[in-house]
Amino acid sequence: MITLPSGQNVRVWIATGHTDMRCGFPSLALRVQEVLKLNPLDGNLFVFRGRSGSLIKVIWSDGQGSCLFTKKLERGRFVWPSTQGGAIAISPAQLSYLLSGIDWRHPQETFRPTKVG
């Protein structure tokens, strides 16, 4: 099982706009450096979405090596910010929503009954 990094120092960055999904780790890491002005090898996760909206790639470097994760939705599109040419930070919990195809911007908490008495 692949586990994502945890801890207070790990951040998840979404690269706004769309990205050419033919890119591999080196090209995406270069985009992180030159466009987002961040270090792709610092242990943070960087998420990119293709033009169609149904494919995302996540890059992460854990200090021992570099990882490239890909997810394609069979139906629907990943919810993405409308701004262009930058990055926004989201929480690891929001990343979980994103990977599940849920709108990570406005998740709804379900009602939880409380014990009476």
C-alpha positions in Angstrom: 0.0 0.0 0.0 1.2 3.5 -0.8 0.8 6.0 2.0 0.9 9.7 1.4 3.1 11.7 3.7 1.6 13.0 6.9 2.7 15.7 9.2 2.4 19.4 9.8 5.1 20.3 7.2 3.5 18.5 4.3 1.4 20.7 2.0 -0.7 19.9 -1.0 -0.5 22.3 -3.9 -2.9 22.4 -6.8 -1.5 23.8 -10.0 -4.3 25.9 -11.4 -5.3 25.8 -15.1 -4.7 22.7 -17.2 -1.5 20.8 -17.8 -0.3 18.6 -20.7 -0.9 15.1 -19.3 1.9 13.6 -21.5 4.4 15.1 -19.0 6.2 12.8 -16.7 7.9 13.6 -13.3 10.8 15.7 -14.8 8.6 18.0 -16.8 6.1 18.4 -14.0 8.9 19.1 -11.5 10.3 21.7 -13.9 6.9 23.4 -14.0 6.7 23.5 -10.2 10.1 25.2 -10.2 9.7 27.7 -13.0 6.0 28.5 -13.0 4.9 27.9 -9.4 8.3 29.0 -7.9 8.3 26.1 -5.5 10.8 23.3 -4.8 9.4 20.0 -6.2 11.8 18.0 -4.0 10.8 19.4 -0.6 8.3 16.7 0.3 5.1 18.5 -0.7 2.6 17.1 -3.1 1.8 18.9 -6.4 -1.4 18.1 -8.2 -2.0 18.7 -12.0 -5.2 18.3 -14.1 -5.5 17.7 -17.8 -7.6 19.7 -20.2 -10.5 17.2 -20.2 -10.7 17.3 -16.4 -11.0 13.6 -15.9 -7.2 12.9 -15.4 -4.9 14.2 -12.7 -1.3 13.6 -11.8 0.3 14.0 -8.4 4.1 14.3 -8.0 5.9 13.8 -4.7 9.5 13.4 -3.6 10.0 11.6 -0.3 13.8 12.1 0.0 14.6 8.6 -1.3 13.0 9.0 -4.7 10.4 10.6 -6.8 6.8 9.4 -7.2 4.2 10.1 -9.9 0.6 9.1 -9.2 -2.1 9.2 -11.8 -5.9 8.9 -11.5 -8.5 8.9 -14.2 -12.2 9.2 -13.5 -14.4 6.9 -15.5 -17.3 9.4 -15.3 -17.3 13.1 -14.4 -14.5 15.6 -13.9 -12.3 16.6 -11.1 -13.4 19.9 -9.4 -10.7 22.5 -10.2 -10.1 26.1 -9.3 -10.9 28.6 -12.1 -7.8 30.8 -11.7 -4.9 30.4 -14.1 -1.2 30.2 -13.9 -0.6 29.7 -10.2 -1.0 27.3 -7.3 -3.3 27.1 -4.3 -2.7 25.1 -1.1 -5.3 22.6 0.1 -5.3 20.3 3.1 -4.6 16.5 2.9 -8.3 16.0 3.7 -9.3 18.1 0.7 -7.0 16.1 -1.4 -8.9 13.0 -0.3 -12.1 14.6 -1.4 -10.6 15.6 -4.7 -9.3 12.1 -5.4 -12.8 10.7 -4.7 -14.4 13.1 -7.2 -16.1 15.1 -4.4 -16.2 18.9 -4.5 -13.4 19.6 -2.0 -14.2 23.3 -1.8 -17.6 22.9 0.0 -17.8 19.4 1.5 -21.0 18.9 3.5 -20.8 17.4 6.9 -23.5 14.7 7.4 -25.8 14.8 10.5 -24.5 12.7 13.4 -27.0 11.8 16.0 -25.9 12.4 19.6 -26.7 10.2 22.6 -29.5 11.6 24.7 -29.7 11.0 28.4 
